[in-house]
Amino acid sequence: MSLLTPAHLDGWCLPNRVVLAPTTRARVPGGVPGALQAAYYAQRASAGLVVTEGTWVSERAVGFPDVPGIHTEAQVAGWRRVTDVVHALGGRIVLQLWHTGAVSHPDFLGGRRPAGPSSVDPDEPVHTAAGRRPTGVPRELSVAEIRATVADYGTAARNARRAGFDGVELAANGVYLLAQFLHPRLNRRTDAYGGSPAGRRRLLAEVVEAAAAHGRVGVRLSPWWTGGLFTVDDELRAEYDELVAGLAVDYLHLRGPDAGPDFAAFARYRELFDGPLIVNNGFDRELGDAVIDAGIADAVSYARHFVANPDLVTRFALGQPLAAADPATYYGGGAAGYVEQAAVSQ
Ligand SMILES: Cc1cc2nc3c(=O)[nH]c(=O)nc-3n(C[C@H](O)[C@H](O)[C@H](O)COP(=O)(O)O)c2cc1C
C-alpha cells in the first residue's frame, strides 16, 4: 500500500491518500471567497481529500486578517463556487472551522476584548493588519456565551453543507478556542466546562455533536504542540488519549511533532481511535508511503508541499522533484505563490 492506493474509509472513497492540509493563505479581504480561491482549490482538486484553510464560524471567531468565513449568505455563495469546481474535477472537500477565542485582538472584534475559557493571557502573538500584537487578558466566556458558540458551530456546519462541502473539520489543534478549553493552564473554570478532564472536553464534545447533525465531521488535534502556555506535557497528553478514545467522528487528523514524523507516536493513536486517521507534519513522499504501508495511517496531509506544488499527486506518481515553498508568499498578497508558482529548474 502506498499514498497512491485508493482508500475506502467509512463510505468515503478517496482515489489516493494524499490530503491537502488546512493552509491559511490570508487572501480573502472581506471574508467572501471568490474566483481566486476557486482557482486555488481547483488546482489542488486531485488530492484524495481537500481540507480548506481555517474559516470563521462567526464574527466572534475572527483573529487573523483576510481569512474567509461561513456565517453570511455571501460567504456560503462564495464557497459554493469553490466546492462546485472541486466536485466538477472529481474531488472531495471539507471546510475547516476556526475560532480564535482568546488568541485574538480587539482590532478584529469591533474594539471588544477577546474572550476565552478563563481570564488567563494566552501570551501568543496575534497577526493583525497593523502587524504582530501581543494578546491580553481575555474575558471569561459565560455559560450562555459558550452555548451560543456551540450553536455557531452548528450553524457553520449547516452552512458548509449548503455551500456543497462534503463535511467539516473542527480545528482543535494549535492555540485556538477548542484547544484553549482542553488545556488546564488556559481553562481554569470550575463549572461544567472545566474543572476536570471531562469538563475541559465538554465544549469539543458539544461542538462535535452540533456539527454532526449536518454531515461528516473530522477533528484536528496537535497532541505534541510545544511553545508557551500551550505546550502539551505528558499529563495533558494522557488527557488527549482519553479524548481520542471517546471521539465519535468521521476522521481524526493529527498534526505530529515539529521534529518530524514519529511513527511510534502516531501508532498509539491508531490503537486509540476507532476510525480513519490522517497524519501530518514534515512528511515527504517516502515517509508518507512508509506510514501508509505500515498500516499506521489511512492518509497523509501536506501543507507546504501543496503550497508550492498544486500538482503534488501527479509529481508523486511520476517521481518528479518538488518545488520549495516560499514563506514570503504564505500569507497575503495576490496570485504569486498562490495560483502562480515560480518556475523551477528540474
Ligand atoms: C502557511 C500555512 C498556513 C497554515 N494554516 C493552517 C490552518 O488554517 N489550519 C490548520 O489547522 N493548520 C494550518 N497550518 C498548519 C499545516 O496544516 C500543517 O500542519 C503544517 O504546515 C505541517 O505540515 P507540512 O509539513 O505538510 O507543511 C498552516 C501551515 C502553513 C505553512
The ligand as an SDF file (V2000), in Angstrom:
LIG
                    3D

 31 33  0  0  0  0  0  0  0  0999 V2000
    1.0040   28.9790    5.5030 C   0  0  0  0  0  0  0  0  0  0  0  0
    0.4230   27.9900    6.4760 C   0  0  0  0  0  0  0  0  0  0  0  0
   -0.8930   28.1230    6.8800 C   0  0  0  0  0  0  0  0  0  0  0  0
   -1.4720   27.1790    7.7550 C   0  0  0  0  0  0  0  0  0  0  0  0
   -2.7920   27.2980    8.0890 N   0  0  0  0  0  0  0  0  0  0  0  0
   -3.3800   26.3420    8.8610 C   0  0  0  0  0  0  0  0  0  0  0  0
   -4.7830   26.3810    9.1230 C   0  0  0  0  0  0  0  0  0  0  0  0
   -5.5320   27.2440    8.6370 O   0  0  0  0  0  0  0  0  0  0  0  0
   -5.2970   25.4200    9.9330 N   0  0  0  0  0  0  0  0  0  0  0  0
   -4.5160   24.4280   10.4810 C   0  0  0  0  0  0  0  0  0  0  0  0
   -5.0380   23.5770   11.2210 O   0  0  0  0  0  0  0  0  0  0  0  0
   -3.1920   24.3580   10.2180 N   0  0  0  0  0  0  0  0  0  0  0  0
   -2.6140   25.2700    9.4190 C   0  0  0  0  0  0  0  0  0  0  0  0
   -1.2780   25.1720    9.1040 N   0  0  0  0  0  0  0  0  0  0  0  0
   -0.5100   24.0000    9.5510 C   0  0  0  0  0  0  0  0  0  0  0  0
   -0.4590   22.9490    8.4270 C   0  0  0  0  0  0  0  0  0  0  0  0
   -1.7600   22.4230    8.1730 O   0  0  0  0  0  0  0  0  0  0  0  0
    0.4900   21.7760    8.7690 C   0  0  0  0  0  0  0  0  0  0  0  0
    0.0930   21.2200    9.9990 O   0  0  0  0  0  0  0  0  0  0  0  0
    1.9560   22.1940    8.8750 C   0  0  0  0  0  0  0  0  0  0  0  0
    2.3240   23.0640    7.8270 O   0  0  0  0  0  0  0  0  0  0  0  0
    2.8610   20.9570    8.8270 C   0  0  0  0  0  0  0  0  0  0  0  0
    2.5910   20.1830    7.6620 O   0  0  0  0  0  0  0  0  0  0  0  0
    3.5940   20.1960    6.3780 P   0  0  0  0  0  0  0  0  0  0  0  0
    4.9220   19.6730    6.8700 O   0  0  0  0  0  0  0  0  0  0  0  0
    2.9680   19.3020    5.3560 O   0  0  0  0  0  0  0  0  0  0  0  0
    3.6980   21.6140    5.9010 O   0  0  0  0  0  0  0  0  0  0  0  0
   -0.6890   26.1030    8.2450 C   0  0  0  0  0  0  0  0  0  0  0  0
    0.6570   25.9880    7.8260 C   0  0  0  0  0  0  0  0  0  0  0  0
    1.1970   26.9000    6.9530 C   0  0  0  0  0  0  0  0  0  0  0  0
    2.6280   26.7110    6.4840 C   0  0  0  0  0  0  0  0  0  0  0  0
  1  2  1  0
  2  3  1  0
  2 30  2  0
  3  4  2  0
  4  5  1  0
  4 28  1  0
  5  6  2  0
  6  7  1  0
  6 13  1  0
  7  8  2  0
  7  9  1  0
  9 10  1  0
 10 11  2  0
 10 12  1  0
 12 13  2  0
 13 14  1  0
 14 15  1  0
 14 28  1  0
 15 16  1  0
 16 17  1  0
 16 18  1  0
 18 19  1  0
 18 20  1  0
 20 21  1  0
 20 22  1  0
 22 23  1  0
 23 24  1  0
 24 25  2  0
 24 26  1  0
 24 27  1  0
 28 29  2  0
 29 30  1  0
 30 31  1  0
M  END
$$$$
